[in-house]
Amino acid sequence: MLQRLNEHVFPDLDAVMANIDLVTRHLCAKAGAAGRPLVQPPLRDADGALLVRDADGRAWRAFQHVDGTGTFDVVPTDELAERTARAFGAFAAALADLDPSALAV
């Protein structure tokens, strides 16, 4: 998945990407042998960068596509809403031991 980032909304993209890197590394380390992590880490370019700028200076990031996933503007069923809430709860619980001071504002 390739995503263009809006610098008007997120003026410090390096901080955004540092936070994403920290959170995904934390969650992936916790998953370890227990199974699939709750999130996919961002992909890096050949130089190891998480953020790439095109010829016009626009910022882009990329993530591995996960089969069987999708997005919705409106949750179509109560079951999917419940599964989403449980996944968010698991995500929040897995981050409970991450020091918030390590994150950029």
DAZIGI-V581869 format. One record per residue. N is the residue number from 1. RES is the residue in one small letter. OMEGA is omega as a letter, one per 30 degrees, with the letter a starting at -180 (* if undefined). Layout:
# DAZIGI-V581869
n/res/omega
N/RES/OMEGA
N/RES/OMEGA
This chain:
# DAZIGI-V581869
n/res/omega
1/m/l
2/l/a
3/q/l
4/r/a
5/l/a
6/n/a
7/e/l
8/h/l
9/v/a
10/f/a
11/p/l
12/d/a
13/l/l
14/d/l
15/a/l
16/v/a
17/m/l
18/a/l
19/n/l
20/i/l
21/d/a
22/l/a
23/v/a
24/t/l
25/r/l
26/h/a
27/l/l
28/c/l
29/a/l
30/k/a
31/a/l
32/g/a
33/a/a
34/a/l
35/g/a
36/r/l
37/p/a
38/l/a
39/v/l
40/q/l
41/p/l
42/p/l
43/l/l
44/r/l
45/d/a
46/a/l
47/d/l
48/g/a
49/a/l
50/l/a
51/l/a
52/v/l
53/r/l
54/d/a
55/a/l
56/d/l
57/g/l
58/r/a
59/a/a
60/w/l
61/r/a
62/a/l
63/f/l
64/q/l
65/h/l
66/v/l
67/d/l
68/g/l
69/t/l
70/g/l
71/t/a
72/f/l
73/d/l
74/v/l
75/v/a
76/p/a
77/t/l
78/d/l
79/e/l
80/l/l
81/a/l
82/e/l
83/r/l
84/t/l
85/a/l
86/r/l
87/a/l
88/f/l
89/g/l
90/a/l
91/f/a
92/a/a
93/a/a
94/a/l
95/l/a
96/a/a
97/d/l
98/l/a
99/d/a
100/p/l
101/s/l
102/a/a
103/l/l
104/a/l
105/v/*
